[in-house]
Amino acid sequence: MSYKTVIISDLHLGSKASRSKDIINFLETIECDNLFLNGDIIDGWAMKRGSKWKDSHTKVIRKLLKMAEKGTNMVWVKGNHDDFLDNYMGLTLGNITIKKDLIYKGIDKRLYYIFHGDVLDVFSSKFKLIAKIGSIGYDFALWLNRIYNKYRELRKLPYYSISNDIKQGVKAAVNFVGDFEKNAVLLSKQKNCDVAVCGHIHKVELSEKYMNSGDWCESCTALVEDYDGKWTIINFHLTI
């Protein structure tokens, strides 16, 4: 499929949770004028903890580079897990630019403020140690997911997210997501933009003033803009 713009985030390449094969399969199915990588593309935190870089992760990077070589305008927005990009803000290599955020004018003439979203998360921005401990807990939940879903695959049952159930069942987590969305919209207004576009919280969303591209650890989702200016969510097929 061909699109004007595709936005993906939270690939977490370098971590065990990254669904790199799904990412490659998805990228093989699309062509686009713009590809915005909205943070946490490479998980530097996981690699510091000893996670191993896989050949499939390299294949994702090669695919992205190939798309850029063929003319796709690509912007890599820094997230909290790929904070090693701090020293490379504004760097452009071919059709790939590294930024902390960007403003995109859609076909519908609205201005979209695209940023990862960690600046709205007090734990990520002010208490990095706590955030990293939380990241380990999330990795454990994803490990449970993989074990449980291998069993479900044998039973010919569909994918089921244990970690999502945990997040939905904890009132503080639900409140955090609600506050995150409200604050994202407020920040986009401060930037004189019409729509906030984030990643970070791994929860896909598409509304009038707020959009989130989800993640490629569980949901495997992307935001896409067609040539008529309509935005939709793609839920790519999950492989266990």
C-alpha positions in Angstrom: 0.0 0.0 0.0 1.1 3.6 -0.7 0.7 6.3 1.9 1.6 10.0 2.2 2.9 9.5 5.7 3.5 6.6 8.1 4.3 7.0 11.8 5.7 4.2 13.9 7.3 4.2 17.3 8.6 2.0 20.1 10.3 -0.6 18.0 12.7 -1.3 20.9 15.3 -3.0 18.6 18.0 -4.6 20.7 15.5 -5.8 23.3 14.0 -9.3 23.6 10.5 -7.7 23.4 11.0 -6.3 19.9 8.9 -8.0 17.2 11.5 -7.3 14.6 10.2 -9.9 12.1 6.8 -8.2 12.2 8.4 -4.8 11.7 10.2 -6.1 8.6 7.1 -7.7 7.2 5.1 -4.5 7.7 7.8 -2.3 6.1 7.8 -4.7 3.1 4.1 -4.0 2.5 4.2 -0.2 2.4 5.5 2.7 0.4 5.4 6.2 1.7 6.6 9.8 1.1 7.2 10.3 4.8 8.2 7.9 7.5 8.4 9.3 11.0 10.1 7.1 13.6 8.6 8.5 16.8 11.1 7.4 19.4 12.4 4.3 21.1 13.5 2.8 17.9 16.7 1.3 19.4 16.4 0.3 23.1 19.7 1.5 24.6 18.5 0.7 28.1 17.9 -3.0 27.3 21.3 -3.3 25.6 23.0 -1.8 28.7 21.2 -4.5 30.7 22.8 -7.2 28.5 20.2 -7.8 25.8 21.6 -9.1 22.6 21.3 -7.5 19.2 19.8 -10.0 16.7 20.3 -10.3 13.0 16.6 -9.5 12.5 17.2 -6.2 14.2 20.0 -5.4 11.7 17.6 -6.3 8.9 15.1 -3.7 10.2 17.8 -1.0 10.1 18.9 -2.1 6.6 15.3 -1.9 5.4 14.9 1.6 6.8 18.1 2.7 5.1 16.9 1.2 1.9 13.6 3.1 2.0 15.5 6.3 2.7 17.8 5.7 -0.3 14.8 5.2 -2.5 13.5 8.7 -1.6 11.4 8.3 1.6 11.7 11.3 3.8 12.6 9.9 7.2 12.7 11.6 10.6 13.9 9.8 13.7 12.5 11.5 16.8 14.5 10.7 19.9 12.8 8.8 22.7 13.9 8.0 26.2 15.2 4.6 25.4 17.3 5.9 22.5 18.7 8.9 24.5 22.1 8.1 23.0 20.9 10.3 20.2 21.3 13.4 22.4 24.6 14.4 20.7 23.2 14.0 17.2 20.2 16.4 17.3 19.7 18.0 13.9 22.0 15.6 12.1 21.0 14.7 8.5 22.3 11.7 6.6 20.8 11.5 3.2 17.0 11.5 3.7 17.3 10.7 7.4 17.2 13.5 10.0 17.4 13.1 13.8 15.3 15.5 15.8 13.8 15.8 19.3 10.4 16.7 17.8 8.9 18.0 14.6 5.9 19.9 13.2 4.2 18.3 10.2 1.6 20.0 8.0 -0.9 17.3 6.9 -2.8 17.2 3.7 -5.8 18.4 5.7 -3.7 21.6 6.4 -3.7 20.9 10.1 -0.4 21.1 12.0 0.7 17.9 13.8 3.2 18.2 16.7 5.1 14.9 16.6 7.1 14.0 19.7 7.8 10.8 21.6 6.0 11.8 24.8 8.6 11.0 27.5 8.8 14.7 28.3 5.3 14.3 29.8 6.4 11.4 32.0 7.9 12.6 35.2 9.5 9.2 35.9 11.2 9.2 32.5 12.3 12.8 32.6 13.1 13.4 36.3 13.6 9.9 37.9 15.3 7.8 35.2 16.4 5.1 37.7 12.7 4.5 38.7 11.8 4.5 35.0 14.5 1.9 34.2 13.3 -0.3 37.1 9.8 -0.1 35.6 11.2 -1.0 32.2 12.6 -4.2 33.7 9.1 -5.1 35.1 7.5 -4.5 31.7 10.1 -6.7 30.1 9.2 -9.5 32.6 5.5 -9.0 31.7 6.3 -9.4 28.0 8.4 -12.5 28.8 5.3 -14.0 30.4 3.3 -13.0 27.4 5.6 -14.9 25.1 5.5 -18.1 27.2 1.7 -17.9 27.6 1.1 -17.2 23.9 3.3 -20.1 22.7 0.9 -22.3 24.7 -2.1 -20.5 23.1 -0.6 -21.0 19.7 -0.5 -24.7 20.3 -4.1 -24.6 21.3 -4.8 -22.6 18.1 -6.0 -19.6 20.1 -5.4 -15.9 19.2 -2.7 -13.7 20.8 -3.6 -12.5 24.3 -1.9 -9.7 26.2 -1.3 -10.3 29.9 0.6 -7.0 30.3 -2.3 -5.1 28.8 -4.7 -6.7 31.3 -2.4 -5.6 34.1 -2.2 -2.0 32.9 -6.0 -1.8 32.4 -6.6 -3.3 35.8 -4.5 -0.8 37.7 -6.4 2.5 38.3 -3.2 4.5 38.5 -2.1 3.3 35.1 -5.4 4.2 33.6 -5.3 7.6 35.1 -1.8 8.1 33.9 -2.8 7.4 30.3 -5.7 9.9 30.6 -3.5 12.6 32.0 -0.8 11.8 29.4 -3.3 12.4 26.5 -4.6 15.7 28.1 -1.1 17.0 28.6 0.0 16.0 25.1 -2.9 18.1 23.7 -2.0 21.1 25.9 1.7 20.9 24.8 0.7 20.7 21.1 -1.4 23.9 21.6 1.6 25.6 23.2 3.4 24.8 19.9 0.6 26.3 17.9 -0.4 23.0 16.5 -3.7 21.3 16.1 -2.9 17.6 16.9 -0.5 15.9 19.3 1.2 12.8 18.0 3.1 10.6 20.5 4.4 7.1 21.2 6.0 6.1 24.6 3.0 4.7 26.4 2.4 1.7 24.0 -1.3 2.5 23.6 -2.5 3.2 20.1 -5.0 6.0 19.7 -6.6 8.1 17.0 -8.8 11.1 17.8 -9.3 14.6 16.6 -6.6 16.3 18.8 -4.5 13.3 19.9 -2.9 10.4 18.1 -0.5 7.7 19.4 1.3 5.2 17.2 1.3 2.4 19.8 4.3 0.0 19.7 6.0 -3.0 18.1 6.5 -5.1 21.2 2.8 -6.2 21.5 0.3 -4.3 19.4 2.3 -3.9 16.2 0.5 -0.7 15.2 1.1 2.3 12.9 -0.6 5.6 12.0 -1.0 6.2 8.3 -2.1 9.2 6.3 -3.5 8.5 2.8 -3.3 10.9 -0.1 -6.8 12.2 0.7 -5.6 13.3 4.1 -7.4 10.6 6.1 -5.6 9.1 9.1 -6.1 5.5 10.1 -4.6 2.9 12.4 -2.9 -0.2 11.0 -2.9 -3.3 13.3 -0.4 -5.5 11.7 -0.6 -9.3 11.9 1.1 -10.7 15.0 3.4 -13.7 14.8 4.0 -15.5 18.1 
